């Protein structure tokens, strides 16, 4: 089984997803307010989600293709 975390694109993609979507998920999960309005965290997630998914997918494809 290949080690996917050795690729720098996979690391960047995971980092973007954790740093971008993590705060929004934490606010939505742990908020005591029934209607939280995390504008800043929502914008951060909006800006970082698709680049993170793209880097992750491209990095996984590169590792898979190199191991093949």
N, CA, C and O atoms as a GROMACS GRO file, in nm:
protein
  272
    1UNK      N    1   0.084  -0.118   0.000
    1UNK     CA    2   0.000   0.000   0.000
    1UNK      C    3   0.088   0.124   0.000
    1UNK      O    4   0.179   0.136   0.083
    2UNK      N    5   0.064   0.217  -0.091
    2UNK     CA    6   0.149   0.336  -0.098
    2UNK      C    7   0.121   0.432   0.017
    2UNK      O    8   0.010   0.439   0.070
    3UNK      N    9   0.225   0.504   0.053
    3UNK     CA   10   0.210   0.606   0.156
    3UNK      C   11   0.174   0.737   0.088
    3UNK      O   12   0.259   0.802   0.027
    4UNK      N   13   0.050   0.774   0.100
    4UNK     CA   14   0.002   0.894   0.033
    4UNK      C   15   0.045   1.022   0.104
    4UNK      O   16   0.053   1.127   0.040
    5UNK      N   17   0.074   1.015   0.232
    5UNK     CA   18   0.111   1.136   0.304
    5UNK      C   19   0.253   1.181   0.273
    5UNK      O   20   0.296   1.286   0.322
    6UNK      N   21   0.327   1.105   0.194
    6UNK     CA   22   0.461   1.147   0.155
    6UNK      C   23   0.459   1.253   0.047
    6UNK      O   24   0.559   1.321   0.025
    7UNK      N   25   0.347   1.269  -0.022
    7UNK     CA   26   0.336   1.368  -0.128
    7UNK      C   27   0.307   1.506  -0.069
    7UNK      O   28   0.223   1.519   0.020
    8UNK      N   29   0.374   1.606  -0.118
    8UNK     CA   30   0.354   1.741  -0.066
    8UNK      C   31   0.217   1.795  -0.108
    8UNK      O   32   0.161   1.878  -0.036
    9UNK      N   33   0.164   1.752  -0.221
    9UNK     CA   34   0.030   1.797  -0.261
    9UNK      C   35  -0.077   1.741  -0.169
    9UNK      O   36  -0.175   1.810  -0.138
   10UNK      N   37  -0.060   1.618  -0.125
   10UNK     CA   38  -0.157   1.559  -0.033
   10UNK      C   39  -0.150   1.632   0.101
   10UNK      O   40  -0.254   1.659   0.162
   11UNK      N   41  -0.031   1.664   0.146
   11UNK     CA   42  -0.016   1.737   0.273
   11UNK      C   43  -0.080   1.876   0.264
   11UNK      O   44  -0.147   1.919   0.357
   12UNK      N   45  -0.058   1.945   0.153
   12UNK     CA   46  -0.117   2.078   0.136
   12UNK      C   47  -0.269   2.068   0.131
   12UNK      O   48  -0.339   2.148   0.193
   13UNK      N   49  -0.322   1.970   0.059
   13UNK     CA   50  -0.466   1.952   0.051
   13UNK      C   51  -0.528   1.922   0.186
   13UNK      O   52  -0.631   1.980   0.221
   14UNK      N   53  -0.467   1.831   0.261
   14UNK     CA   54  -0.519   1.800   0.395
   14UNK      C   55  -0.509   1.921   0.488
   14UNK      O   56  -0.599   1.948   0.567
   15UNK      N   57  -0.399   1.993   0.477
   15UNK     CA   58  -0.381   2.113   0.559
   15UNK      C   59  -0.486   2.219   0.529
   15UNK      O   60  -0.542   2.280   0.620
   16UNK      N   61  -0.513   2.241   0.401
   16UNK     CA   62  -0.615   2.339   0.364
   16UNK      C   63  -0.753   2.297   0.414
   16UNK      O   64  -0.830   2.380   0.462
   17UNK      N   65  -0.784   2.170   0.403
   17UNK     CA   66  -0.914   2.124   0.450
   17UNK      C   67  -0.926   2.135   0.602
   17UNK      O   68  -1.031   2.175   0.654
   18UNK      N   69  -0.821   2.099   0.674
   18UNK     CA   70  -0.827   2.105   0.820
   18UNK      C   71  -0.831   2.250   0.869
   18UNK      O   72  -0.912   2.283   0.956
   19UNK      N   73  -0.747   2.334   0.814
   19UNK     CA   74  -0.741   2.474   0.858
   19UNK      C   75  -0.862   2.553   0.810
   19UNK      O   76  -0.908   2.643   0.880
   20UNK      N   77  -0.914   2.521   0.692
   20UNK     CA   78  -1.024   2.598   0.636
   20UNK      C   79  -1.160   2.555   0.684
   20UNK      O   80  -1.243   2.640   0.720
   21UNK      N   81  -1.187   2.425   0.687
   21UNK     CA   82  -1.320   2.376   0.722
   21UNK      C   83  -1.330   2.340   0.870
   21UNK      O   84  -1.440   2.339   0.925
   22UNK      N   85  -1.219   2.312   0.934
   22UNK     CA   86  -1.219   2.273   1.074
   22UNK      C   87  -1.283   2.373   1.168
   22UNK      O   88  -1.367   2.334   1.250
   23UNK      N   89  -1.248   2.502   1.161
   23UNK     CA   90  -1.311   2.598   1.252
   23UNK      C   91  -1.463   2.611   1.232
   23UNK      O   92  -1.537   2.624   1.329
   24UNK      N   93  -1.508   2.607   1.108
   24UNK     CA   94  -1.651   2.615   1.082
   24UNK      C   95  -1.723   2.493   1.138
   24UNK      O   96  -1.830   2.505   1.198
   25UNK      N   97  -1.666   2.376   1.118
   25UNK     CA   98  -1.726   2.254   1.172
   25UNK      C   99  -1.728   2.257   1.324
   25UNK      O  100  -1.826   2.214   1.386
   26UNK      N  101  -1.622   2.308   1.385
   26UNK     CA  102  -1.617   2.315   1.531
   26UNK      C  103  -1.723   2.411   1.585
   26UNK      O  104  -1.788   2.380   1.685
   27UNK      N  105  -1.740   2.526   1.522
   27UNK     CA  106  -1.840   2.621   1.567
   27UNK      C  107  -1.980   2.562   1.551
   27UNK      O  108  -2.063   2.576   1.641
   28UNK      N  109  -2.006   2.497   1.440
   28UNK     CA  110  -2.138   2.440   1.418
   28UNK      C  111  -2.168   2.323   1.511
   28UNK      O  112  -2.282   2.304   1.552
   29UNK      N  113  -2.066   2.245   1.544
   29UNK     CA  114  -2.088   2.129   1.631
   29UNK      C  115  -2.098   2.166   1.779
   29UNK      O  116  -2.179   2.109   1.851
   30UNK      N  117  -2.016   2.260   1.824
   30UNK     CA  118  -2.005   2.287   1.966
   30UNK      C  119  -2.070   2.417   2.012
   30UNK      O  120  -2.051   2.458   2.126
   31UNK      N  121  -2.145   2.481   1.926
   31UNK     CA  122  -2.210   2.606   1.963
   31UNK      C  123  -2.335   2.579   2.045
   31UNK      O  124  -2.413   2.489   2.013
   32UNK      N  125  -2.353   2.657   2.151
   32UNK     CA  126  -2.475   2.643   2.231
   32UNK      C  127  -2.588   2.727   2.173
   32UNK      O  128  -2.704   2.708   2.210
   33UNK      N  129  -2.557   2.817   2.082
   33UNK     CA  130  -2.657   2.898   2.014
   33UNK      C  131  -2.728   2.812   1.910
   33UNK      O  132  -2.662   2.744   1.832
   34UNK      N  133  -2.862   2.813   1.907
   34UNK     CA  134  -2.932   2.729   1.809
   34UNK      C  135  -2.913   2.775   1.664
   34UNK      O  136  -2.927   2.695   1.572
   35UNK      N  137  -2.883   2.901   1.643
   35UNK     CA  138  -2.860   2.955   1.509
   35UNK      C  139  -2.729   3.032   1.504
   35UNK      O  140  -2.730   3.155   1.502
   36UNK      N  141  -2.615   2.961   1.503
   36UNK     CA  142  -2.488   3.034   1.497
   36UNK      C  143  -2.470   3.101   1.361
   36UNK      O  144  -2.520   3.052   1.259
   37UNK      N  145  -2.400   3.211   1.360
   37UNK     CA  146  -2.379   3.286   1.237
   37UNK      C  147  -2.229   3.313   1.220
   37UNK      O  148  -2.186   3.427   1.234
   38UNK      N  149  -2.150   3.210   1.190
   38UNK     CA  150  -2.004   3.229   1.178
   38UNK      C  151  -1.965   3.278   1.038
   38UNK      O  152  -1.922   3.199   0.954
   39UNK      N  153  -1.978   3.406   1.015
   39UNK     CA  154  -1.950   3.463   0.883
   39UNK      C  155  -1.804   3.442   0.843
   39UNK      O  156  -1.775   3.396   0.733
   40UNK      N  157  -1.713   3.477   0.932
   40UNK     CA  158  -1.570   3.467   0.900
   40UNK      C  159  -1.526   3.324   0.873
   40UNK      O  160  -1.453   3.298   0.778
   41UNK      N  161  -1.572   3.230   0.957
   41UNK     CA  162  -1.536   3.090   0.938
   41UNK      C  163  -1.600   3.033   0.812
   41UNK      O  164  -1.542   2.948   0.745
   42UNK      N  165  -1.719   3.080   0.778
   42UNK     CA  166  -1.785   3.036   0.655
   42UNK      C  167  -1.710   3.084   0.532
   42UNK      O  168  -1.694   3.010   0.435
   43UNK      N  169  -1.664   3.208   0.535
   43UNK     CA  170  -1.585   3.260   0.422
   43UNK      C  171  -1.452   3.186   0.409
   43UNK      O  172  -1.406   3.157   0.298
   44UNK      N  173  -1.390   3.156   0.523
   44UNK     CA  174  -1.265   3.081   0.520
   44UNK      C  175  -1.286   2.943   0.460
   44UNK      O  176  -1.204   2.898   0.380
   45UNK      N  177  -1.393   2.876   0.498
   45UNK     CA  178  -1.424   2.744   0.443
   45UNK      C  179  -1.455   2.754   0.294
   45UNK      O  180  -1.414   2.668   0.216
   46UNK      N  181  -1.526   2.859   0.254
   46UNK     CA  182  -1.560   2.878   0.113
   46UNK      C  183  -1.436   2.896   0.027
   46UNK      O  184  -1.429   2.843  -0.085
   47UNK      N  185  -1.339   2.969   0.079
   47UNK     CA  186  -1.218   2.998   0.001
   47UNK      C  187  -1.123   2.878  -0.003
   47UNK      O  188  -1.051   2.861  -0.102
   48UNK      N  189  -1.120   2.795   0.100
   48UNK     CA  190  -1.020   2.690   0.107
   48UNK      C  191  -1.070   2.551   0.072
   48UNK      O  192  -0.989   2.460   0.054
   49UNK      N  193  -1.202   2.530   0.061
   49UNK     CA  194  -1.253   2.395   0.041
   49UNK      C  195  -1.213   2.337  -0.095
   49UNK      O  196  -1.150   2.232  -0.100
   50UNK      N  197  -1.248   2.402  -0.203
   50UNK     CA  198  -1.220   2.344  -0.336
   50UNK      C  199  -1.072   2.339  -0.371
   50UNK      O  200  -1.028   2.242  -0.432
   51UNK      N  201  -0.991   2.440  -0.335
   51UNK     CA  202  -0.847   2.422  -0.356
   51UNK      C  203  -0.790   2.305  -0.276
   51UNK      O  204  -0.702   2.234  -0.325
   52UNK      N  205  -0.839   2.285  -0.154
   52UNK     CA  206  -0.794   2.172  -0.074
   52UNK      C  207  -0.832   2.039  -0.135
   52UNK      O  208  -0.751   1.946  -0.139
   53UNK      N  209  -0.956   2.029  -0.183
   53UNK     CA  210  -1.002   1.906  -0.248
   53UNK      C  211  -0.924   1.882  -0.376
   53UNK      O  212  -0.888   1.768  -0.408
   54UNK      N  213  -0.898   1.989  -0.451
   54UNK     CA  214  -0.822   1.975  -0.576
   54UNK      C  215  -0.679   1.928  -0.552
   54UNK      O  216  -0.632   1.838  -0.620
   55UNK      N  217  -0.612   1.990  -0.456
   55UNK     CA  218  -0.475   1.947  -0.424
   55UNK      C  219  -0.472   1.804  -0.373
   55UNK      O  220  -0.383   1.727  -0.410
   56UNK      N  221  -0.568   1.767  -0.291
   56UNK     CA  222  -0.574   1.632  -0.238
   56UNK      C  223  -0.598   1.531  -0.351
   56UNK      O  224  -0.531   1.428  -0.356
   57UNK      N  225  -0.692   1.559  -0.439
   57UNK     CA  226  -0.722   1.467  -0.548
   57UNK      C  227  -0.603   1.455  -0.646
   57UNK      O  228  -0.568   1.345  -0.688
   58UNK      N  229  -0.544   1.569  -0.680
   58UNK     CA  230  -0.430   1.566  -0.772
   58UNK      C  231  -0.310   1.495  -0.710
   58UNK      O  232  -0.240   1.421  -0.778
   59UNK      N  233  -0.287   1.518  -0.581
   59UNK     CA  234  -0.176   1.452  -0.512
   59UNK      C  235  -0.198   1.302  -0.502
   59UNK      O  236  -0.104   1.224  -0.524
   60UNK      N  237  -0.321   1.259  -0.470
   60UNK     CA  238  -0.350   1.116  -0.464
   60UNK      C  239  -0.335   1.051  -0.601
   60UNK      O  240  -0.285   0.939  -0.612
   61UNK      N  241  -0.379   1.121  -0.706
   61UNK     CA  242  -0.365   1.066  -0.840
   61UNK      C  243  -0.218   1.055  -0.880
   61UNK      O  244  -0.178   0.957  -0.944
   62UNK      N  245  -0.137   1.154  -0.843
   62UNK     CA  246   0.006   1.148  -0.876
   62UNK      C  247   0.074   1.033  -0.805
   62UNK      O  248   0.155   0.962  -0.865
   63UNK      N  249   0.044   1.012  -0.677
   63UNK     CA  250   0.104   0.901  -0.602
   63UNK      C  251   0.058   0.768  -0.660
   63UNK      O  252   0.138   0.676  -0.679
   64UNK      N  253  -0.072   0.758  -0.688
   64UNK     CA  254  -0.124   0.634  -0.745
   64UNK      C  255  -0.060   0.605  -0.879
   64UNK      O  256  -0.025   0.491  -0.907
   65UNK      N  257  -0.045   0.707  -0.963
   65UNK     CA  258   0.012   0.688  -1.096
   65UNK      C  259   0.161   0.650  -1.087
   65UNK      O  260   0.209   0.568  -1.166
   66UNK      N  261   0.233   0.708  -0.993
   66UNK     CA  262   0.376   0.679  -0.977
   66UNK      C  263   0.396   0.537  -0.924
   66UNK      O  264   0.495   0.473  -0.960
   67UNK      N  265   0.308   0.488  -0.841
   67UNK     CA  266   0.321   0.353  -0.784
   67UNK      C  267   0.276   0.245  -0.882
   67UNK      O  268   0.308   0.127  -0.864
   68UNK      N  269   0.203   0.283  -0.981
   68UNK     CA  270   0.147   0.189  -1.077
   68UNK      C  271   0.248   0.137  -1.171
   68UNK      O  272   0.216   0.056  -1.259
   0.00000   0.00000   0.00000
